[in-house]
Amino acid sequence: MRQNDPGYQNPDNHTETDTEDRKRQETGDGIQTDWSGKRAEETGENSVQKDSRRRRSFLSRVHIRKIDLNSQPSGEEETEGRRNTELVAVTYFFIALLLLLTVWIGYLEIFKRDDLNSNINNTKKAGTSGNVIRGSILTGDGTVLASTSIDGDGNETRSYPYSNIFAHVIGYASNGSAGLEAEENYDLMSSHTSLLSQIQSKDDGKKVQGDNVIVTLNPSLQQTAYYALGSYKGAVVVMEPDSGKILAMVSKPDFDPNTISTQWESLVADSSSGVLLNRATQGLYPPGSTFKMLTTLAYLREHPSDYNQFSWDCTGSLSRGDVTITCYHGEQHGQEDLTAAFRNSCNTAFADIGLNLKDNALRNVAEDFLFNSKLPTDIQSSQSVFKLTKNSSDGEKMTTAIGQGDTLATPLHMAMVTSTIANGGIMMRPYLVDQIKSSEGDTVSKNDPSIYKKLMTPDEAQTITQFMEATVTSGTAQALSGAGYSVAGKTGSAEHDIDGGGTGTHSWFCGFSNVDDPDLVVAVIAEDAGTGSAVAVPIAKQIFDAYYGG
């Protein structure tokens, strides 16, 4: 048979090698598939040769990349690295911005919330006026100072039972707003009545009642201060030195907030009188000799152990260059120690002190006591002014030391200075709002006395108090002596230029009662009224008498 012929190849019978090769082709185990259809015998290759050929073919298709670990990155890699760095920097920048924004929002929400809510330019509450009846302003004993009534047609009327007496401190809520009506607008237009009451009001088609503001003002002292100031333009501030509570605040000329809408045009047109200005908090006046309380403090700090050796021979005047300082009416006080100079309010003695104080000593004391700074209170007030520097002239040093020159202060600020002395050197933050209550009597929030700062030592406060006591017992405030209560105080006669020429004199008094355990601080200014002893002291006496039932 042909099967025995060496040249015969049976297509159905393959060699073992060819069979294994086909299996590799079918299973994909081979490196390279030979689709030429040639058999091993036809190419003359045996299995070893074929495997070798396939390995060479595979290696020809593999490219081995050599990596040099010491080589520098290519330009593309450097560019990519810079892009990654920039991306990281931008990411951190925006994270920082987000954190700053979060901190700022938190600051506004926690520390500035009340300021923003009560700001007169904040219209947030305007949209609630259709749903809330404006709350009342009351004193601690329930005396109503401002309230809203509604007639049968649903018309609302804001009324002020005491008319002019609380005009500036309570303010008004029509034609804009001012005073506590402006500062407490947010609370007055908020409502914390019970949910049941709010639902009932809504079902009845009625507004809900706003919250009530309870103030620290004492109606009796407010009326006494109002009538004691009489027809003088000026202001009175009465406060508790150890708490900062404002018990009375009067400003004149005044107005009737009940008729503010009908009188608005005439009130605005009368710019010369400044009738809408709250002089107690926004009026800036030369403090005159009341400023000598701070000049004395500056001297005590430079002479803590030898201030008792102070000696001055007052001849009635003191000149430096083209500036001459005189005592009132040219009075000659003669030989004085520091106590005598203070109780006599000797201008020449304090002018000499001003000349000899170290550079910036008086300025440091004044700025410690918040001249050129915002007062630590929610009450809207002007910044008091102090301009003396180490480069100022001798004339400026003398006039500043006696409370003249460019120095200006508000009555509220001088009451705070006096309170600090009365309170052993600790200044309290003054405030007018005691608490907020819902119309149902529940307490919404409450203000507690708060210390601003310790501004002088107890010894310094005690020494100045002794000088102020001497002023009452044997000095310029003797009209306050002999009562059933003790008083320490300082008078002031502050000269100022009058429009059109000439000079006027404001009458000042700052003092406190029950010296060993102070009850009451009173600051009075009567514009163009003359000396402090002539006008301001008698006004203060009426207030002290009313407080102690005299």
Secondary structure, DSSP 8 states (H G I E B T S, - for coil): -GGG-TT---TT---HHHHHHHHHHHHT-SSS---S---HHHHT--HHHHHHHHHHHHHHH-------TTS---HHHHHHHHHHHHHHHHHHHHHHHHHHHHHHHHHHHHTSHHHHHH-TT--GGGGGTTTEE---EEETT--EEEEEEE-TT--EEEE-TTGGGGHHHH-BSSSS-BHHHHHTHHHHT-----HHHHHHHHHTT--EE--EEEE---HHHHHHHHHHHTT-SEEEEEE-TTT-BEEEEEEES---GGGHHHHHHHHHH-TTTTTTS-HHHH--B--GGGGHHHHHHHHHHH-TTTGGG--EEE-SEEEETTEEEE-GGG---EEE-HHHHHHTT-HHHHHHHHHHS-TTHHHHHHHHTTTTS--SSSS-----B----TT--HHHHHHHHTT-TT-BB-HHHHHHHHHHHHTTTEEE--BSEEEEE-TTS-EEEE----EEEE-S-HHHHHHHHHHHHHHHHHSTTGGGTTSSS-EEEEEEEEEEE-TTS-EEEEEEEEEEESTTS---EEEEEETT---IIIIIHHHHHHHHHHHHT-
